[in-house]
Amino acid sequence: MELEQQVNLWKRATSHGEAVYLATVVHVQGSSYRKAGARMLVTSAGERAGTISGGCLEAEVSRKIAWLTRNGSSIQCYQSSFDDDNEGVPYGLGCGGTIWILMESGQSVHAVLKAMEQTLRRRVPAVTVAMLEADKLQRTVVLDESHADEVKIDHLQLRQSRSQGRVISLPGDEPGQLPKAVYIPLLPPHRLHVFGAGDDAQPIVRFAAELGWEVTVADGRRHLLRRERFPEARHMELIPFNASSSFAREITGELGVQDGDSAVILTHSYEQDRAILKHLLLMPLRYRGILGPLHRTERILRSISEEIGLSVEEGLARLHAPVGLNIGSGNPAVIALAIIAEIQAEMEGVEVSVSRQSAFAGTPGYSDSSLSIPSLV
């Protein structure tokens, strides 16, 4: 969502002749609410999009960024502290860390925002590279490796940042120095395909849209697939789920399911779930989840095992079943939260766990170790 908000603000501001400024977190030591790569766009009219902290620095940076970049780019260091740690500190970030923020104005900002627009509108990934030297910067927007040669950018770091979607920092020559270069990927919004347009799909679409994901809702029931039910969905497709050979073309064609996307199946129909799984299990998706008890999913997998060339165990290894983290049962919003949280964890490559508070010590079955959260039944 930040990407789209920043591009929209940039377009609006430039159309009105306003100056724009960009603040980018390029380095963090210790704890910080936002990490390297976080950006905030500021206009001369005082509007802003994006965040660089938990709300502690945005106003401060917005007020000063025009002045700080009057002679070119500037790197500012902000020492965060707990509120009562250091007297004389005008603001305490409360995180106990230090962050360095690159501030830019002029053509370098427009170059970054043009790349962001390409990423958003055409789904063309890019990598911005901040080459740092003390408080000076050379910045370039790299769209492909041919441009990398012009500024002697490390091809391996470029490919890794773009393919893995993570910020890569090349350390400085001395301990405590700023990195020599910071590779910041610009990736298209993550795409989530929701199969089923029942009431339980509505909060999933809302939560996903809030995270800035592009959401497609597909169903064969016209009375459920209405814009007023899914105002946040980017696309809605009326597709009858069946086992025909044309269904595979519909998934990749009309629905646009592609490598790296996520999919959640909640049609509440055994035959429809079977038809969808038959095709999705063979696609290199980032995440697949299916609603319903495990024995039901195992039955589906047994019925299509020979046809798709996967055993039940191999099928389950590619599938989150039952879908969602175990955060307790409840209404559709609780289930949606469990599903979205599991997808987010999968995207970040983190293993979700919960640590029980010491207040539970002595409770039967209590353990001090972190407990992995099982899937939602």
C-alpha positions as CSV (number, residue, x, y, z in Angstrom):
1,M,0.0,0.0,0.0
2,E,2.9,2.4,0.7
3,L,4.2,1.9,-2.8
4,E,0.9,3.0,-4.4
5,Q,0.4,5.8,-1.9
6,Q,3.8,7.2,-2.7
7,V,3.4,7.0,-6.4
8,N,0.0,8.6,-6.3
9,L,1.3,11.4,-4.1
10,W,4.3,12.0,-6.4
11,K,2.1,12.2,-9.5
12,R,-0.3,14.6,-7.8
13,A,2.4,16.8,-6.4
14,T,4.4,17.1,-9.6
15,S,1.2,17.9,-11.6
16,H,0.7,20.8,-9.2
17,G,4.3,22.0,-9.6
18,E,5.2,21.1,-6.0
19,A,8.7,20.0,-5.0
20,V,9.1,16.4,-3.6
21,Y,11.6,15.0,-1.2
22,L,12.5,11.4,-0.3
23,A,13.6,10.1,3.1
24,T,15.1,6.5,3.1
25,V,16.3,4.5,6.0
26,V,19.7,3.2,4.8
27,H,21.2,1.8,8.0
28,V,20.1,0.7,11.5
29,Q,22.1,-0.3,14.6
30,G,20.2,-1.8,17.5
31,S,16.4,-1.8,17.5
32,S,14.2,0.3,15.2
33,Y,10.5,0.2,14.3
34,R,11.3,0.4,10.5
35,K,14.4,-1.2,8.9
36,A,16.7,-0.3,6.1
37,G,14.7,0.3,2.9
38,A,11.8,2.1,4.5
39,R,10.8,5.3,2.7
40,M,8.8,8.4,3.2
41,L,7.8,10.8,0.4
42,V,7.3,14.5,1.4
43,T,5.9,17.3,-0.7
44,S,6.6,21.0,-0.4
45,A,2.9,21.4,0.5
46,G,3.4,19.3,3.6
47,E,1.8,16.0,2.5
48,R,3.6,12.8,3.1
49,A,3.3,9.1,2.3
50,G,5.1,6.2,3.9
51,T,6.8,5.9,7.3
52,I,10.4,5.7,8.5
53,S,9.7,5.1,12.1
54,G,6.8,4.3,14.4
55,G,5.6,7.9,14.2
56,C,8.5,9.5,16.1
57,L,10.5,11.0,13.3
58,E,8.0,11.7,10.5
59,A,7.1,15.2,11.6
60,E,10.7,16.1,12.4
61,V,12.0,14.9,9.0
62,S,9.1,16.5,7.1
63,R,9.8,19.9,8.6
64,K,13.6,19.8,7.9
65,I,14.1,17.8,4.7
66,A,13.8,20.7,2.3
67,W,16.4,22.7,4.3
68,L,18.7,19.7,4.8
69,T,18.7,18.9,1.0
70,R,19.1,22.5,-0.2
71,N,22.7,21.8,-1.3
72,G,22.1,18.2,-2.3
73,S,21.5,14.8,-0.7
74,S,22.1,14.5,3.0
75,I,22.5,11.6,5.5
76,Q,21.2,12.3,9.0
77,C,21.8,10.1,12.0
78,Y,19.1,9.8,14.7
79,Q,20.0,8.3,18.0
80,S,17.0,6.6,19.4
81,S,16.7,6.1,23.2
82,F,14.2,5.1,25.7
83,D,12.4,8.2,27.0
84,D,14.3,8.5,30.2
85,D,17.8,7.3,29.0
86,N,19.4,10.5,27.9
87,E,18.7,14.0,29.0
88,G,18.8,16.7,26.4
89,V,17.6,14.4,23.6
90,P,14.8,16.3,21.9
91,Y,12.9,13.2,21.0
92,G,13.1,9.6,22.2
93,L,12.3,6.9,19.7
94,G,11.9,4.4,22.5
95,C,13.5,1.6,20.5
96,G,17.0,1.8,21.8
97,G,18.7,1.9,18.4
98,T,20.3,4.3,15.9
99,I,19.1,5.0,12.4
100,W,20.6,6.8,9.4
101,I,18.2,8.4,7.0
102,L,19.2,9.4,3.5
103,M,17.4,12.6,2.4
104,E,17.1,13.6,-1.3
105,S,15.5,16.1,-3.5
106,G,15.4,16.9,-7.2
107,Q,16.1,14.4,-10.0
108,S,17.2,11.5,-7.8
109,V,13.8,11.5,-6.2
110,H,12.0,11.5,-9.6
111,A,14.3,8.6,-10.8
112,V,13.3,6.5,-7.8
113,L,9.6,7.3,-8.1
114,K,9.6,6.5,-11.8
115,A,11.0,3.1,-11.0
116,M,8.4,2.7,-8.3
117,E,5.7,3.5,-10.8
118,Q,7.0,1.0,-13.3
119,T,7.1,-1.6,-10.6
120,L,3.5,-0.8,-9.5
121,R,1.9,-0.3,-12.9
122,R,3.8,-2.8,-15.1
123,R,5.0,-5.2,-12.4
124,V,8.6,-4.6,-13.4
125,P,10.9,-5.3,-10.4
126,A,13.8,-2.9,-9.8
127,V,16.6,-2.3,-7.4
128,T,17.7,1.1,-6.1
129,V,21.3,1.3,-5.0
130,A,22.5,3.9,-2.5
131,M,26.3,4.2,-2.7
132,L,27.4,5.9,0.4
133,E,30.6,7.7,1.3
134,A,30.5,9.5,4.7
135,D,27.6,11.8,4.3
136,K,27.7,11.8,0.5
137,L,25.8,9.7,-2.0
138,Q,25.7,8.5,-5.5
139,R,22.4,7.0,-6.4
140,T,21.3,5.1,-9.4
141,V,18.1,3.1,-10.2
142,V,19.1,-0.2,-11.7
143,L,16.4,-1.9,-13.8
144,D,18.7,-4.6,-15.3
145,E,22.3,-5.8,-15.2
146,S,23.3,-3.8,-18.2
147,H,22.9,-0.6,-16.3
148,A,24.9,-2.1,-13.4
149,D,28.1,-2.0,-15.5
150,E,27.8,1.7,-15.9
151,V,28.3,2.3,-12.2
152,K,30.2,-0.8,-11.3
153,I,27.4,-2.4,-9.3
154,D,28.0,-5.9,-8.0
155,H,25.9,-8.1,-10.2
156,L,25.5,-10.9,-7.6
157,Q,24.2,-8.5,-4.9
158,L,21.9,-7.0,-7.5
159,R,20.4,-10.3,-8.5
160,Q,20.1,-11.5,-4.9
161,S,18.3,-8.3,-3.8
162,R,15.9,-8.4,-6.7
163,S,15.2,-12.2,-6.6
164,Q,15.0,-12.5,-2.8
165,G,13.2,-9.2,-2.3
166,R,15.4,-8.1,0.6
167,V,17.7,-5.2,1.4
168,I,21.4,-6.0,1.1
169,S,24.0,-3.8,2.7
170,L,27.7,-4.0,1.8
171,P,29.7,-3.2,5.1
172,G,32.1,-0.4,5.3
173,D,35.8,-0.8,5.7
174,E,35.8,0.0,9.4
175,P,33.5,-1.2,12.2
176,G,30.7,1.3,12.9
177,Q,30.9,2.9,9.5
178,L,27.9,3.2,7.2
179,P,27.6,0.5,4.5
180,K,29.4,1.1,1.2
181,A,26.2,0.4,-0.7
182,V,22.6,-0.4,0.2
183,Y,20.6,-2.4,-2.3
184,I,16.9,-1.8,-1.9
185,P,14.5,-3.9,-4.0
186,L,11.3,-2.5,-5.5
187,L,8.9,-5.4,-6.0
188,P,5.4,-5.5,-7.4
189,P,2.7,-5.9,-4.8
190,H,2.2,-9.5,-3.7
191,R,-0.8,-11.1,-5.3
192,L,-3.4,-13.2,-3.5
193,H,-6.0,-15.3,-5.2
194,V,-9.0,-16.1,-3.1
195,F,-11.1,-19.0,-4.5
196,G,-14.5,-18.7,-3.0
197,A,-16.6,-15.5,-2.5
198,G,-18.5,-16.5,0.7
199,D,-18.8,-14.3,3.8
200,D,-15.5,-15.7,5.2
201,A,-13.6,-14.4,2.1
202,Q,-14.6,-10.7,2.8
203,P,-12.3,-10.0,5.8
204,I,-9.4,-11.9,4.0
205,V,-9.7,-9.5,1.1
206,R,-9.9,-6.5,3.5
207,F,-6.8,-7.5,5.5
208,A,-4.8,-8.3,2.4
209,A,-5.7,-5.0,0.7
210,E,-4.6,-3.2,3.9
211,L,-1.2,-4.8,3.5
212,G,-1.0,-3.5,-0.1
213,W,-1.5,-6.9,-1.8
214,E,-3.4,-7.2,-5.1
215,V,-6.3,-9.5,-4.5
216,T,-8.4,-11.5,-7.0
217,V,-11.6,-13.2,-5.9
218,A,-12.9,-16.0,-8.0
219,D,-16.2,-17.9,-7.8
220,G,-18.8,-19.4,-10.0
221,R,-21.7,-17.9,-8.0
222,R,-22.7,-14.6,-9.5
223,H,-24.8,-13.5,-6.6
224,L,-21.8,-13.6,-4.3
225,L,-19.3,-12.1,-6.6
226,R,-20.4,-8.5,-6.4
227,R,-18.3,-5.4,-6.1
228,E,-20.2,-4.1,-3.1
229,R,-19.2,-7.3,-1.3
230,F,-15.5,-7.0,-2.2
231,P,-14.7,-3.3,-2.8
232,E,-11.0,-3.8,-2.0
233,A,-10.5,-6.6,-4.5
234,R,-8.4,-5.6,-7.5
235,H,-10.0,-8.2,-9.7
236,M,-13.1,-10.4,-9.6
237,E,-13.6,-13.3,-11.9
238,L,-16.7,-15.4,-12.5
239,I,-15.3,-18.8,-13.3
240,P,-17.2,-22.1,-12.9
241,F,-14.8,-24.5,-11.1
242,N,-14.7,-27.8,-12.8
243,A,-12.2,-30.5,-13.7
244,S,-12.1,-29.7,-17.5
245,S,-8.8,-29.3,-19.3
246,S,-9.8,-25.7,-20.0
247,F,-9.8,-24.9,-16.3
248,A,-6.0,-24.8,-16.1
249,R,-6.0,-22.2,-18.9
250,E,-8.6,-20.2,-17.0
251,I,-6.4,-20.2,-13.8
252,T,-3.4,-18.8,-15.6
253,G,-5.4,-16.8,-18.1
254,E,-8.5,-15.1,-16.7
255,L,-7.2,-15.3,-13.1
256,G,-3.6,-14.5,-13.9
257,V,-2.2,-16.9,-11.3
258,Q,1.6,-16.8,-11.7
259,D,4.7,-18.1,-10.1
260,G,5.3,-16.6,-6.6
261,D,1.6,-15.7,-6.0
262,S,-0.4,-17.0,-3.0
263,A,-3.8,-18.8,-3.1
264,V,-6.4,-19.6,-0.5
265,I,-9.1,-22.1,-1.3
266,L,-12.4,-21.8,0.6
267,T,-15.2,-22.7,-1.8
268,H,-16.8,-25.0,0.8
269,S,-17.4,-27.5,-2.1
270,Y,-15.5,-30.7,-2.2
271,E,-15.6,-31.0,-6.0
272,Q,-14.6,-27.4,-6.5
273,D,-11.7,-27.7,-4.1
274,R,-10.6,-30.8,-5.9
275,A,-10.6,-29.1,-9.3
276,I,-8.6,-26.1,-8.0
277,L,-6.1,-28.2,-6.0
278,K,-5.5,-30.4,-9.1
279,H,-3.9,-27.4,-10.9
280,L,-2.6,-25.2,-8.1
281,L,-0.4,-28.0,-6.6
282,L,1.6,-28.1,-9.7
283,M,2.3,-24.4,-9.8
284,P,5.3,-22.8,-8.1
285,L,3.3,-20.6,-5.8
286,R,4.6,-18.8,-2.7
287,Y,1.7,-20.1,-0.5
288,R,-1.3,-22.4,-0.9
289,G,-3.9,-22.9,1.8
290,I,-7.1,-24.8,2.0
291,L,-10.0,-24.5,4.5
292,G,-11.4,-27.6,6.1
293,P,-10.3,-30.5,8.3
294,L,-7.1,-32.4,7.4
295,H,-8.9,-35.7,6.7
296,R,-11.0,-33.9,4.0
297,T,-7.9,-32.5,2.3
298,E,-6.2,-35.9,2.5
299,R,-9.2,-37.5,0.8
300,I,-9.0,-34.9,-2.0
301,L,-5.3,-35.6,-2.5
302,R,-5.9,-39.3,-2.6
303,S,-8.4,-38.8,-5.4
304,I,-6.1,-36.8,-7.6
305,S,-2.7,-38.3,-6.6
306,E,-2.3,-40.5,-9.6
307,E,-3.5,-37.8,-12.0
308,I,-1.0,-35.2,-10.8
309,G,1.9,-37.5,-10.0
310,L,2.1,-36.6,-6.3
311,S,1.6,-38.7,-3.2
312,V,-0.7,-37.5,-0.4
313,E,2.4,-36.7,1.6
314,E,4.0,-34.8,-1.3
315,G,0.8,-32.9,-1.8
316,L,0.5,-32.0,1.9
317,A,4.1,-30.8,1.9
318,R,3.1,-28.2,-0.7
319,L,0.0,-27.1,1.1
320,H,-1.1,-25.4,4.3
321,A,-3.8,-27.6,5.5
322,P,-5.8,-26.7,7.5
323,V,-5.1,-23.1,6.5
324,G,-4.1,-20.5,9.0
325,L,-2.2,-20.1,12.3
326,N,-3.8,-21.4,15.5
327,I,-4.8,-18.2,17.2
328,G,-8.1,-19.6,18.4
329,S,-11.5,-20.0,16.8
330,G,-14.0,-17.3,16.2
331,N,-15.8,-15.3,13.6
332,P,-14.7,-14.9,10.0
333,A,-12.4,-12.0,11.0
334,V,-10.5,-14.2,13.4
335,I,-10.0,-16.9,10.7
336,A,-9.0,-14.3,8.2
337,L,-6.4,-12.9,10.6
338,A,-5.0,-16.4,11.1
339,I,-4.7,-16.9,7.3
340,I,-3.2,-13.5,6.5
341,A,-0.7,-13.9,9.3
342,E,0.4,-17.3,8.0
343,I,0.8,-16.0,4.5
344,Q,2.9,-13.0,5.7
345,A,5.1,-15.3,7.8
346,E,5.6,-17.5,4.7
347,M,6.6,-14.5,2.6
348,E,9.1,-13.3,5.1
349,G,10.5,-16.8,5.6
350,V,10.0,-16.7,9.4
351,E,8.9,-19.5,11.7
352,V,6.0,-18.3,13.8
353,S,6.2,-19.2,17.5
354,V,4.8,-18.0,20.8
355,S,6.5,-17.6,24.1
356,R,4.4,-18.0,27.2
357,Q,4.8,-15.4,29.9
358,S,6.5,-16.3,33.1
359,A,3.2,-15.8,34.9
360,F,2.2,-19.2,33.5
361,A,5.0,-20.9,35.3
362,G,3.8,-23.8,37.4
363,T,0.8,-24.3,35.2
364,P,0.4,-28.0,34.2
365,G,1.9,-28.6,30.8
366,Y,3.8,-25.3,30.8
367,S,7.3,-25.1,29.3
368,D,9.7,-22.2,29.2
369,S,10.6,-22.9,25.6
370,S,9.0,-21.3,22.6
371,L,6.2,-23.3,21.2
372,S,5.6,-23.6,17.4
373,I,2.0,-22.6,16.5
374,P,0.2,-25.4,14.7
375,S,-2.1,-24.8,11.8
376,L,-5.7,-23.8,12.5
377,V,-8.1,-26.8,12.6
